[in-house]
Amino acid sequence: MGTTNNQLRHIALIMDGNGRWAQKKGLPRNAGHQKGAEVVLEIAKAAKEMGVQYLTIYAFSTENWKRSSEEVEGLMNLLRTYLGRNFKELAENDVRIRFIGERQRLDDDIQAQMTRLEQETKNNKSATLLVALSYGARQEIVQAARLLAEKVKSGDILSKDIDEQTFSDMLYTADVPEPDLLIRTSGEQRLSNFLLWQLAYTEFYFTKTLWPDFTKEELKDIINQFQQRERRYGKV
């Protein structure tokens, strides 16, 4: 029997299918990204209204840098618009915005916008949106291991004192609860190097809906299904 009182504080989202959505409509791939960006705003507001405290979206992976220069440039220009307009609307709705990933790979003006948004929203309390930009989980884990190695070398900690919590404290998400639910759109059923450490006991939900067609009604339905699952965390 499932339980009907699962706590849902944190949803992680792999927003897949923008390119296929555009292709089906005979449009360039960046038109799919544009539509997908609009959906992010709608879903972020809907999640907040449904009581979700944390939403982490996979906006751009370290692997995405390998895409065509035209598509990457289009994504970066869309991000500039996004940071200046859509995220501003979320900020005005008391949402704290944070970015995780290798931001130094992004252009200076984008980094400046990111830093400004984080500073302007740091005291917002209603919900937190974490945006994974130029993010890769393996890179994050390697960086955490490197930081711990440096702490051991400097004598700040002893190697025998390193445990799961110590390691978690070195990650981008150190002060964020682990995701309760991961949703991936477009029918793909893989993690694609996203939050590999943090998703150890997360419930997964895969939908065939392409991201630009994803709605707050489907989000509500997925949350209702999550509430019926029994989460054992390795116990009987």
N, C-alpha and C positions, 0 to 999 in steps of 0.2 A: 504494500500500500504506500502511496506517495504522501507527502506532507503538504499542507496548504499554507504553511507559514514560513516558507523559505525567506531568509533575509536577502534583499537585493539592494546592495549599496552601490555596486560598481559593475557597469557593462563595458565590455571591450568590443569594438566594431572593426571588422575587416571589410571595407567598402569596395566590393569587387564588381566589375561588369560595366564600367563606364564606356570602355572601348567597344564592347560587343553591342551595347545599347545604341551607340552612334552608328555602328556598322549596319545594324538591322534597319535603321532609318535612312541609310544612304548619306550620312553626315560624317565629317572629319572626326577623328578620335577626340580632339580637344572640345568639340561640342558636347560630347558625353561627359567630359570632366566638368564643363561649365554647369550642366544640368545636375551632376552629382554634387557639386559645391552648394547649389541651392537646397538640395535635399538635406545636406549636413545641418544647415541652420534649422530647418523644420524639425529634424529628429532630435537635435540637441535641446530645443525648446520643449518638445514633447516629453523627452526623458525627464527633464527637470519637473515638468508638471505632474509626471507619474511618480515622483518622489525619489528618483535615482540621484544619488549624491555625486557620483563620479562617472564620467563617460570618457573613455579613451578611444580615439579614432586613429586608424592607420592611414595617414594622409599621403606619405611618400617614404618608401623604403630605401635603404642603401642600395638595393639591387635596381631600383628604378632609375638610378643614374645611368644605367646601361641602355636605356631606351634611346630612340633617335633624338638628335639635338633639337629638332623641331618640336617634338612632343615635350621634352624637358623644358624648353624655353616657354612653351605655352602654359605648362603647369606652373612655372615660376611666376609668369605674368598674372595668371589667375590667382595665385597665392597673394600677390601684392594687393590685388583688388579685395580679396577675401579678408586680409588682415585689416584693411582700412575701412571696410564696410560691414560685412557679415559678423565678424568677431566683435566689432564695436556694438552691434545690436545686442549680442549676448552679454557683453560687459555691462550694458545699461540695464540688463535684467538680473543683475547681482550674481553673475556667473564669473567665477575665477578661471582664468585661462593660463595654462602652462604648456610648455613645449619640451619634448624629450627627443633626444637624438643628437647626431653630430652636426650641430648648427654651424660650426665653423666652415663647413663645405658650402653653405648658402651664401648668396651675395650679401655684401655689407648692409645694403639698405633694407633687405629682408630681415637680417639679424637685428637691426636697430628697431624695426617695427615690432618684432617679437618681444624684445626686451621691454619696450615701452608698454605693450599690452600686459605683460606680466606684472610690471610695476603698478600700472593703473588699476589692475583688478586684484591685487594681492590680498585686499581686505574684504573682498566679496564673499558672502557666506552661503548663498542658496544652493550652489552646486559648483562642481569643478569640471572643466573640460580640459583633458590632456590631449594634446595633438602630437602624434608621433611623426616627426619630420626628419628625413634623412636618418631614419631609425633602422637598426638591425639588432635583434636580440643577442645573437652570438657576439657581436661587437660590444654590446652592453655588458655581457658576462665577462668577456676578456678584460674590459676596462675595470670592472669591479675586482677581478683577481689581481690586476696590476696595482690597484690602489691598496689592496690588503697587503700585497708583497712589500710595497713601499713602507707601510705602517710597521710591518714586522722588522724590516731592515732598520728603520729609524728608532726602534725600541718602544713605539707607542703601544703596541700589543704583542702578545706572545702567540706563536703559531698554534699552540694547544688550545687557545681561547677562541679560535675561529669556529663559529657554528653557523647554522642557517640564518639566524637573525643578524649576526655580524655581517654575513655576506649580503643579505637583503638590504642592509643599511648603506651599502656601497652602490646600489642601483639607482637609476633615475627616479624610480617610484618609491624611494625609501619611506616616505611619510604617507603613502597611499595604500588603502586596503587592497588586497589581491582581488582581481575580478571574480564576481560570482557567476557571470554569464558572458560567453563569447558568442557573438553573432557574425557569421560570414555570409555574404550575399553571393548570388550568381551560380550557385550549385557546386562550386569548388569545395573540396573537403580536405584542406591542409592549412597549416599555421603560417607558412611563408615567412618564417623567421621573426615572428611577432610575439613578444612577451613570453618567451619560452620558460623562464624561471617562474614568472608570476602566475602562469596558467595551470600549475600542477594539479589543483583540485577544482578547476573551473568547469562548469557545465557548458557544453557546446551545443549550438543550434545552427544548422546549415539550411539556408533557404535558396531555392532556385531563382528567386526574384533578382533581377539586375538592380544594382544600387540606385540608378536614377528613378526606378519605379517603386522603390521601397517607401512605405507610408507609415504614419504614426499608428494607423489601425493595425497594420501587421506587427509593429513593435508591441502594441498592447496585447495582441494575441500571443506573441512569443513569450512575453512576460507572464501571461496567464498559464501557459504551458510549463514554464519554469517553476511556477509556484506548485505544480503538481508533482514535481520530481522529488525523489528521496535522495538526499545528499548524505553519504555515509563517511566520507573522508577516510576510507580504508577500514572502517569498522563494520561489523556484521549488521 
